[in-house]
Amino acid sequence: MVVALLVINVPYAVHQWQLHRVGSDGISVTATVVSTDVTGDDVVVSFKLPASVDPDQKVRTARVDAKHGAAAAASGALTPASGLLSIDA
């Protein structure tokens, strides 16, 4: 019985710990916006991370809401507070 409870609950606990680490660890950076494309109610923002964290300067995409997409297009920057809905690494 105890083994079954461990088998069921340990993966969930590890998952929750990883979510906590993603939210609290890491480096906050401002990305340079390469382009923006409106798709329905959202905006797909193409961006590059700073060379200090991504030496290859790969172009990445993120989906944000219209308000934050317009702000990213106007400022040319994507910040951690940019209302990210999803990101394509």
C-alpha positions, -999 to +999 in steps of 0.1 A: +000+000+000+028+025+009+047+016-023+016+023-044+012+057-027+048+066-034+046+055-070+015+077-075+026+108-055+064+111-060+061+120-098+036+147-089+058+161-061+088+162-085+067+179-111+056+206-086+092+211-075+102+216-111+075+242-117+086+260-086+122+260-098+112+273-133+093+302-116+120+311-091+154+302-107+171+316-138+180+349-152+156+376-162+166+391-196+151+414-222+149+399-257+152+419-289+120+417-310+127+406-346+091+407-359+055+404-349+025+387-366-011+390-355-029+356-353-065+360-342-066+376-308-029+369-301+004+381-315+033+358-324+065+376-315+098+365-330+128+374-309+164+369-300+178+365-265+210+384-255+242+369-266+252+365-230+225+338-226+223+325-262+256+328-281+240+312-312+214+341-314+187+317-325+154+334-335+126+321-312+089+327-311+064+334-283+026+339-284+014+369-264-020+387-261-027+417-284-019+444-258+015+430-250+022+422-287+016+459-295+039+470-267+066+446-279+063+458-314+065+495-303+094+490-279+113+464-298+118+444-266+102+414-249+105+413-212+095+387-185+064+408-178+053+407-215+023+385-209+037+354-225+010+328-233+034+303-248+069+301-261+085+279-288+121+273-277 
